[in-house]
Amino acid sequence: MSRTGGSTQNKGPTPKPSSDRDWLEATGRGVTVAIIDSGVDATHPELAGRIVDEVGARVEGSKVTFTRVDDGDLAGHGTACAGIITKVAPEAKIASIRVLGASGSGDAQVFLAGLEYAVKQRYKIINLSLGTTKPQFFAPLHDLLDRAYQAGCIVIAAANNLPQPSFPSIFSSSLISVVKSEETDPLKFGFHYGEVIELTAPGVNIRTPWFGGGYRTLTGNSFACPHITGLLARMVETYPDLTPFQAKAELYAVASRNAHNTR
């Protein structure tokens, strides 16, 4: 593995037309975002008071369980992602689900368990700035992402930084996949309908918090993903019962307007 809630309803609310900018002006108030990553430094000045839950994976044989932890981030990657989300949605809260170790890598089975934990907890928005290239996890991840979609969880995944495709970012029908661009304004994201990785967002030279109270300037698809996650926190504040399908449709509508306005 590499770095890179609500019940199912037959009928959900219809977002207002994309000309209505209510959700773009929201702040993420009342929304909790689950970050499956290396943990989050809850003591960082940028994140203090914003972390509502912290759990870490415990592996015993073939069984993976999650228990409360208080030692924050083991690698810095999760703190960087959390900092981007809260910069875009300053009143959003973070639930940290730690599946990566101090090297910033981990076991794909633990990653799968972390995603399943988030789905069972019914977190409405789930940020995955990580993935796996191991083919044996294609089917179980695909099945789990279908379950997440049916449960109303909006999952955002970063594309692999290398040319090799990674899972689950290529499952574009059941999640929102993101690749980096050189754009600096998170509101000017792009949407390439029909491509495997559909959304583009800022991901080049992004200044982020880092564990231990510091900061780093980072580039990668991992850091494009939380920009879209933060925007979705704003959207869910405005439309709490939004379905994953409706979220993607609204992102596409706004991205289409962005493209039109730059011509």
NULUM-481309 format. One line per 10 residues: number of its first residue (from 1); their letters; for each residue x, y, z of C-alpha. Coordinates in nm, 4 decimals, padded with zeros to 6 digits. Layout:
NUM> A> X Y Z; ...
***
This chain:
1> MSRTGGSTQN> 00.0000 00.0000 00.0000; 00.1283 00.3442 -00.0813; 00.0386 00.6944 00.0185; -00.0633 00.8691 -00.2705; -02.2378 00.8563 00.7483; -02.5892 00.8180 00.6575; -02.8342 00.5459 00.5579; -02.9188 00.4453 00.2031; -03.2148 00.6349 00.0613; -03.4094 00.5858 -00.2585
11> KGPTPKPSSD> -03.4637 00.9544 -00.2951; -03.2292 01.2291 -00.1832; -03.2411 01.6069 -00.1890; -03.1760 01.7790 -00.5180; -02.8967 02.0375 -00.4971; -02.9817 02.3867 -00.6106; -02.8645 02.4831 -00.9588; -02.4888 02.5393 -00.9873; -02.5470 02.9137 -01.0243; -02.6432 02.9119 -00.6559
21> RDWLEATGRG> -02.3151 02.9470 -00.4644; -02.4493 02.8718 -00.1153; -02.2362 02.5611 -00.0618; -01.9247 02.7241 -00.2067; -01.9551 02.9900 00.0628; -02.0118 02.7407 00.3466; -01.7395 02.6482 00.5981; -01.8029 02.2805 00.6741; -01.9792 02.3494 01.0035; -02.1329 02.0345 01.1522
31> VTVAIIDSGV> -01.9485 01.8034 00.9117; -01.6956 01.5385 01.0176; -01.4476 01.4088 00.7619; -01.2795 01.0708 00.8117; -00.9126 01.0613 00.7076; -00.7653 00.7146 00.6549; -00.3926 00.7778 00.6728; -00.0919 00.7966 00.9078; -00.2834 00.9701 01.1868; -00.3202 01.3414 01.2612
41> DATHPELAGR> -00.1234 01.5643 01.4964; -00.4084 01.7019 01.7066; -00.1699 01.9370 01.8879; -00.0642 02.1249 01.5744; -00.1725 02.4920 01.5967; -00.3604 02.4593 01.2661; -00.5582 02.1576 01.3900; -00.6024 02.2014 01.7643; -00.9653 02.1471 01.8647; -01.0640 02.0062 01.5265
51> IVDEVGARVE> -00.9948 01.6360 01.5816; -01.3023 01.4613 01.7216; -01.1827 01.1008 01.7081; -00.8508 00.9177 01.6732; -00.8237 00.5435 01.6240; -00.5375 00.3231 01.5120; -00.5140 -00.0247 01.3673; -00.4200 -00.3159 01.5928; -00.3203 -00.6341 01.4085; -00.3534 -00.9659 01.5891
61> GSKVTFTRVD> -00.2879 -01.2543 01.3536; -00.5292 -01.2150 01.0625; -00.7632 -00.9872 01.2576; -00.7511 -00.6062 01.2385; -00.9266 -00.3992 01.5036; -00.9303 -00.0265 01.5779; -00.8806 00.1247 01.9198; -00.8494 00.4790 02.0526; -00.4986 00.6256 02.0272; -00.3438 00.9454 02.1568
71> DGDLAGHGTA> -00.0016 00.9494 01.9906; -00.1148 01.1423 01.6838; 00.0577 01.1136 01.3482; 00.3377 00.8643 01.2859; 00.4592 01.0006 00.9511; 00.3198 01.3506 00.8833; 00.1162 01.2600 00.5754; -00.2205 01.2546 00.7535; -00.1530 01.5863 00.9267; -00.0788 01.7468 00.5894
81> CAGIITKVAP> -00.4072 01.6180 00.4450; -00.6058 01.7286 00.7506; -00.4513 02.0760 00.7289; -00.5595 02.1144 00.3667; -00.9144 02.0026 00.4452; -00.9527 02.2446 00.7350; -00.8032 02.5284 00.5333; -01.0682 02.4774 00.2648; -01.3472 02.4032 00.5167; -01.2355 02.5822 00.8363
91> EAKIASIRVL> -01.5225 02.4618 01.0557; -01.5102 02.0958 00.9523; -01.4045 01.8355 01.2083; -01.1672 01.5447 01.1510; -01.1881 01.1782 01.2500; -00.8477 01.0135 01.2136; -00.8286 00.6442 01.1215; -00.4623 00.5453 01.1293; -00.3528 00.2649 00.8973; 00.0013 00.3777 00.7999
101> GASGSGDAQV> 00.3169 00.3448 01.0043; 00.6162 00.5675 01.0686; 00.7552 00.5051 00.7191; 00.4351 00.6350 00.5616; 00.3520 00.2911 00.4253; 00.1394 00.0045 00.5451; -00.0367 -00.3197 00.4712; -00.3184 -00.3190 00.2139; -00.5278 -00.5471 00.4351; -00.5081 -00.2887 00.7153
111> FLAGLEYAVK> -00.6057 -00.0154 00.4683; -00.9083 -00.2230 00.3651; -01.0027 -00.2675 00.7315; -00.9705 00.1069 00.7918; -01.2038 00.1852 00.5050; -01.4526 -00.0737 00.6290; -01.4362 00.0830 00.9765; -01.5159 00.4267 00.8324; -01.8101 00.2899 00.6339; -01.9496 00.1080 00.9391
121> QRYKIINLSL> -01.9199 00.4306 01.1387; -02.1269 00.6010 00.8657; -01.8826 00.8840 00.8087; -02.0403 01.0905 00.5356; -01.7075 01.1992 00.3797; -01.3989 00.9762 00.3632; -01.0582 01.0995 00.2405; -00.8231 00.8389 00.0900; -00.4898 00.9969 -00.0011; -00.3497 00.6470 -00.0369
131> GTTKPQFFAP> -00.4075 00.3295 -00.2328; -00.2668 -00.0072 -00.3327; -00.1394 -00.1505 -00.6608; -00.1752 -00.5130 -00.5485; -00.4206 -00.6861 -00.7873; -00.5540 -00.9230 -00.5198; -00.7203 -00.6253 -00.3513; -00.9064 -00.5122 -00.6636; -01.2188 -00.7200 -00.5947; -01.2491 -00.6695 -00.2169
141> LHDLLDRAYQ> -01.1922 -00.2949 -00.2491; -01.4417 -00.2727 -00.5343; -01.7048 -00.4543 -00.3259; -01.6365 -00.2346 -00.0233; -01.6589 00.0860 -00.2298; -01.9942 -00.0312 -00.3645; -02.1095 -00.0788 -00.0045; -01.9848 00.2691 00.0835; -02.1707 00.4171 -00.2132; -02.4916 00.2388 -00.1144
151> AGCIVIAAAN> -02.4515 00.3594 00.2444; -02.4323 00.7204 00.1264; -02.0611 00.7661 00.2052; -01.8851 01.0098 -00.0270; -01.5339 00.8710 -00.0824; -01.2551 01.0794 -00.2375; -00.9384 00.8999 -00.3497; -00.6025 01.0234 -00.4798; -00.4564 00.8815 -00.7975; -00.1207 00.7064 -00.7832
161> NLPQPSFPSI> 00.1766 00.9416 -00.8246; 00.3383 00.6807 -01.0516; 00.2062 00.5710 -01.3944; 00.0843 00.2393 -01.2501; -00.2877 00.2516 -01.1621; -00.3787 00.2128 -00.7969; -00.6939 00.0950 -00.6236; -00.9409 00.2346 -00.5371; -00.8799 00.5574 -00.7337; -00.9695 00.3884 -01.0640
171> FSSSLISVVK> -01.3176 00.2917 -00.9364; -01.4668 00.6115 -01.0731; -01.8266 00.4863 -01.0629; -01.8336 00.4508 -00.6826; -01.6045 00.7313 -00.5683; -01.4523 01.0662 -00.6634; -01.0955 01.0334 -00.7911; -00.8489 01.3233 -00.7982; -00.5163 01.4059 -00.9638; -00.2987 01.7122 -00.9029
181> SEETDPLKFG> -00.2886 02.0279 -01.1131; -00.0810 02.3446 -01.0925; -00.3920 02.5501 -01.0123; -00.3655 02.7341 -00.6800; -00.7314 02.8228 -00.6139; -00.9233 02.5209 -00.4734; -01.2466 02.6621 -00.6175; -01.1068 02.6394 -00.9703; -01.0930 02.2613 -00.9871; -01.1360 02.0748 -01.3136
191> FHYGEVIELT> -01.3456 01.7753 -01.4187; -01.2520 01.5524 -01.7137; -01.5614 01.3455 -01.7725; -01.4926 00.9981 -01.9119; -01.1335 00.9749 -01.7932; -01.0325 00.7221 -01.5285; -00.9264 01.0006 -01.2884; -01.1909 01.2662 -01.3399; -01.1101 01.5576 -01.1091; -00.8078 01.7859 -01.0961
201> APGVNIRTPW> -00.7247 02.0063 -00.7977; -00.4275 02.1992 -00.6545; -00.1431 01.9639 -00.5702; 00.1837 02.1384 -00.6605; 00.3930 02.3203 -00.3982; 00.1187 02.3129 -00.1363; 00.2195 02.4494 00.2057; 00.0760 02.2183 00.4690; 00.1017 02.1539 00.8416; 00.3384 01.8719 00.9385
211> FGGGYRTLTG> 00.3542 01.6637 01.2529; 00.5561 01.8094 01.5363; 00.4101 02.1565 01.4838; 00.5951 02.2321 01.1630; 00.5097 02.2942 00.7985; 00.6198 02.1562 00.4636; 00.5717 02.2470 00.1000; 00.4552 01.9326 -00.0787; 00.3608 01.8136 -00.4274; 00.1532 01.5088 -00.5129
221> NSFACPHITG> -00.1900 01.3698 -00.5829; -00.2237 01.3016 -00.2094; -00.2545 01.6750 -00.1532; -00.4959 01.7393 -00.4407; -00.7438 01.4933 -00.2911; -00.8109 01.6838 00.0370; -00.8814 02.0054 -00.1548; -01.1858 01.8337 -00.3079; -01.2669 01.6750 00.0282; -01.2788 02.0200 00.1881
231> LLARMVETYP> -01.5151 02.1459 -00.0807; -01.7391 01.8452 -00.0226; -01.7507 01.9292 00.3488; -01.8921 02.2680 00.2490; -02.1414 02.0988 00.0203; -02.2581 01.8534 00.2874; -02.3038 02.1376 00.5363; -02.5529 02.2898 00.2936; -02.7107 01.9599 00.1819; -02.6664 01.7119 00.4719
241> DLTPFQAKAE> -02.8444 01.4240 00.2959; -02.6514 01.4590 -00.0275; -02.5870 01.1297 -00.2083; -02.2513 01.0423 -00.3692; -02.4121 01.0650 -00.7148; -02.5479 01.4127 -00.6444; -02.2105 01.5268 -00.5044; -02.0296 01.4247 -00.8222; -02.2958 01.5836 -01.0414; -02.2644 01.9155 -00.8581
251> LYAVASRNAH> -01.8841 01.9067 -00.8773; -01.9112 01.8461 -01.2502; -02.1507 02.1396 -01.2895; -01.9197 02.3795 -01.1064; -01.6106 02.2525 -01.2908; -01.7904 02.3010 -01.6233; -01.8625 02.6606 -01.5255; -01.4970 02.7043 -01.4257; -01.3854 02.5789 -01.7680; -01.6333 02.8082 -01.9456
261> NTR> -01.5168 03.1120 -01.7484; -01.1505 03.0561 -01.8420; -01.2131 03.0441 -02.2168
***
